[in-house]
Amino acid sequence: MTRLDYFKVKPDFITKMRQLTREQETFTLDGKLRALIELRVSQINGCDYCMGLHTREAIALGEKDQRLEQLPTWNDSPLFDDRERAALGWAETLTLIPQTNHADENQYVNLLSMFSETEVVELSLAISLSNFWNRMAGAFRKNH
């Protein structure tokens, strides 16, 4: 069965969401880290389209193949520093929020020790937007 084209059904809304997504380019958060976070969220959600998009984005920003290969096991890999671990942990926590009891306090305190308040909000927005697009692409089997 062919799925609905969500852009055709709600073009104004999807256009606004795309604009919000593009506005992330103005964030103070490092673009390479944002690409890693978005890739990890897409891996968790199993969004093939988004995984490909964020892999290409990360490579274009200078990310190394070995780190991309080890991203699913970032917590056990020596290739990720403490700041990246805090961000990746936060990405997993927000993506899996029902299982993570709405973000552990210790993890949040650790995140604040690694990032500015602005970066924490930007990181959370990037994670949330990535989850939005993963769910739309997955539900409707569409590229956005």
C-alpha positions, -999 to +999 in steps of 0.1 A: +000+000+000+013+035-009+016+057+021+004+093+023+027+121+012+028+141+044+042+171+025+013+172+001-012+169+030+004+196+052+029+216+030+029+247+052+037+228+084+063+206+068+079+237+052+081+253+086+097+222+101+123+221+073+130+258+080+135+250+117+158+221+108+179+245+086+181+270+114+203+245+133+231+258+111+231+289+133+236+269+165+268+274+185+269+236+188+296+220+167+281+208+134+302+176+134+289+167+168+254+175+157+257+152+127+270+124+150+240+129+174+215+129+145+231+098+131+229+080+164+193+090+169+185+077+134+203+044+141+182+039+173+150+047+153+161+026+123+156+053+098+177+042+067+172+075+048+182+096+078+212+074+086+225+078+051+219+116+052+237+121+085+265+097+076+272+118+044+269+150+064+294+137+091+319+126+064+316+160+047+324+177+080+355+155+084+343+126+106+364+095+103+350+061+091+362+042+121+343+065+145+312+062+124+316+024+124+319+024+162+290+049+168+265+021+178+290+011+205+302+046+214+300+038+251+326+011+248+348+028+222+379+047+231+374+069+201+349+092+217+358+118+243+339+127+275+320+156+259+309+134+229+299+106+254+278+131+273+261+143+241+255+107+228+242+096+262+218+125+261+207+117+226+199+081+236+181+092+267+158+116+249+152+092+221+143+064+245+126+086+271+100+060+282+128+036+290+152+062+306+127+075+331+126+110+315+163+117+317+184+107+347+194+136+370+231+125+371+233+124+333+218+159+331+243+172+357+271+156+337+258+172+305+257+206+321+293+202+332+304+196+295+282+220+277+269+256+281+232+261+287+228+272+251+245+241+239+223+218+261+192+234+246+206+233+211+216+196+216+181+188+229+164+206+200+186+187+175+177+154+191+140+163+191+140+174+155+159+143+144+133+121+162+105+140+145+120+134+110+128+098+118+092+091+128+078+109+098+101+092+073+095+058+090+057+061+093+052+073+057+082+056+041+092+089+025+124+109+021+122+144+035 
